[in-house]
Amino acid sequence: MTNWTEIAKLDDIPKLGARVLQTDTMSIALFRTAGDEVFAIKDECPHKKGPLSQGIVHGTSVTCPLHNWKIDLASGEALGPDAGCTNTFATRIENGLVYLALNVSEAAA
């Protein structure tokens, strides 16, 4: 079961930028594209654990600031020739508010 949690106003996330949401277990980077899509991924590059929230957003990917790995924001997958993946989280936007999907079993843990 999914629990949608309001986490921010869309305008609180800069276009082509990021904000970080800190949970009990990890940091989640919220990215906003030029077309106002919002993606949420674990704020950790699969390569050397660089802070993806500090990377450059282009299209629907982000470039890690440490070693220039490109990560697809929708899948969390590193784009070729690199290989690796980081966690992604579903988001939705309603009336200018951003919601994050949390698995109820994870939220209870």
Buried (B, 14 or more C-beta within 10 A) or exposed (E): EEBEEEBBEBEEBEEBEBBEBEEEEEBBBBBBBEEEBBBBBBBBBBBEEBBBBBBEBEEBBBBBBBEEBBBBBEBBBBEEEBEEBBEBBEBEBEEEBBBBEBEEEEEEE
